[in-house]
Amino acid sequence: MVFDPIKRASAFVRVNPIGAIAGGVAGVMLMRRYTPMRGWLGLTIGVVGGAFGGAFAQSKLKAVSGSKKSANAAKS
């Protein structure tokens, strides 16, 4: 078990790159649309926060879909 939050977050991003990329793009778009923060700091916060959020969401979606598939396979 990894107890360091930085290592855990980087592992989420490393394992779920598609969600991290999509989340980074969405984070930048949301920062530009809904906050008055402009410049490199706003973009950095949007990219980093969105990448972690997107990777975490992809991880949870994989877990939910995998459990349904394995439950159906166990019944067959």
C-alpha positions as a Markdown table, in Angstrom:
| # | Residue | x | y | z |
|---|---|---|---|---|
| 1 | Met | 0.0 | 0.0 | 0.0 |
| 2 | Val | 1.3 | 3.4 | -0.9 |
| 3 | Phe | 0.8 | 6.0 | 1.8 |
| 4 | Asp | 2.6 | 8.9 | 0.2 |
| 5 | Pro | -0.2 | 11.0 | -1.5 |
| 6 | Ile | 2.2 | 12.3 | -4.2 |
| 7 | Lys | 3.3 | 8.8 | -5.2 |
| 8 | Arg | -0.3 | 7.7 | -5.2 |
| 9 | Ala | -1.5 | 10.6 | -7.4 |
| 10 | Ser | 1.4 | 10.0 | -9.9 |
| 11 | Ala | 0.5 | 6.3 | -10.0 |
| 12 | Phe | -3.1 | 7.2 | -10.9 |
| 13 | Val | -1.9 | 9.4 | -13.7 |
| 14 | Arg | 0.7 | 6.9 | -14.9 |
| 15 | Val | -1.9 | 4.0 | -15.0 |
| 16 | Asn | -4.7 | 6.1 | -16.5 |
| 17 | Pro | -3.2 | 8.4 | -19.1 |
| 18 | Ile | -6.3 | 8.9 | -21.2 |
| 19 | Gly | -8.3 | 10.2 | -18.3 |
| 20 | Ala | -5.4 | 12.4 | -17.2 |
| 21 | Ile | -5.2 | 14.0 | -20.7 |
| 22 | Ala | -8.9 | 14.5 | -20.9 |
| 23 | Gly | -9.1 | 15.8 | -17.4 |
| 24 | Gly | -6.2 | 18.3 | -18.0 |
| 25 | Val | -8.0 | 19.7 | -21.1 |
| 26 | Ala | -11.2 | 19.9 | -19.2 |
| 27 | Gly | -9.5 | 21.6 | -16.3 |
| 28 | Val | -8.0 | 24.3 | -18.5 |
| 29 | Met | -11.3 | 24.9 | -20.2 |
| 30 | Leu | -13.1 | 25.2 | -16.8 |
| 31 | Met | -10.5 | 27.5 | -15.4 |
| 32 | Arg | -10.8 | 29.8 | -18.4 |
| 33 | Arg | -14.6 | 29.8 | -18.4 |
| 34 | Tyr | -15.4 | 30.1 | -14.7 |
| 35 | Thr | -12.6 | 31.8 | -12.9 |
| 36 | Pro | -11.1 | 35.2 | -13.2 |
| 37 | Met | -7.6 | 33.7 | -12.8 |
| 38 | Arg | -5.5 | 34.2 | -16.0 |
| 39 | Gly | -1.9 | 33.5 | -16.9 |
| 40 | Trp | 0.4 | 30.6 | -16.2 |
| 41 | Leu | -0.8 | 30.0 | -12.7 |
| 42 | Gly | -4.4 | 29.4 | -13.7 |
| 43 | Leu | -3.4 | 27.1 | -16.5 |
| 44 | Thr | -1.1 | 25.1 | -14.2 |
| 45 | Ile | -3.8 | 24.7 | -11.6 |
| 46 | Gly | -6.3 | 23.7 | -14.3 |
| 47 | Val | -3.9 | 21.1 | -15.9 |
| 48 | Val | -2.7 | 19.5 | -12.7 |
| 49 | Gly | -6.1 | 19.4 | -11.0 |
| 50 | Gly | -7.8 | 18.2 | -14.1 |
| 51 | Ala | -5.2 | 15.5 | -14.8 |
| 52 | Phe | -5.5 | 14.1 | -11.3 |
| 53 | Gly | -9.3 | 14.3 | -11.4 |
| 54 | Gly | -9.6 | 12.7 | -14.8 |
| 55 | Ala | -7.2 | 9.9 | -13.9 |
| 56 | Phe | -9.1 | 9.2 | -10.7 |
| 57 | Ala | -12.4 | 9.2 | -12.6 |
| 58 | Gln | -11.1 | 6.8 | -15.2 |
| 59 | Ser | -9.8 | 4.5 | -12.5 |
| 60 | Lys | -13.2 | 4.4 | -10.8 |
| 61 | Leu | -15.0 | 3.8 | -14.1 |
| 62 | Lys | -12.6 | 0.9 | -14.9 |
| 63 | Ala | -13.2 | -0.6 | -11.4 |
| 64 | Val | -17.0 | -0.4 | -11.8 |
| 65 | Ser | -17.1 | -1.9 | -15.3 |
| 66 | Gly | -14.6 | -4.6 | -14.3 |
| 67 | Ser | -16.7 | -5.7 | -11.3 |
| 68 | Lys | -19.8 | -6.1 | -13.5 |
| 69 | Lys | -17.9 | -8.2 | -16.1 |
| 70 | Ser | -16.4 | -10.4 | -13.4 |
| 71 | Ala | -19.7 | -10.9 | -11.7 |
| 72 | Asn | -21.4 | -11.9 | -15.0 |
| 73 | Ala | -18.5 | -14.3 | -15.7 |
| 74 | Ala | -18.8 | -15.9 | -12.3 |
| 75 | Lys | -22.5 | -16.6 | -12.8 |
| 76 | Ser | -21.9 | -18.3 | -16.2 |
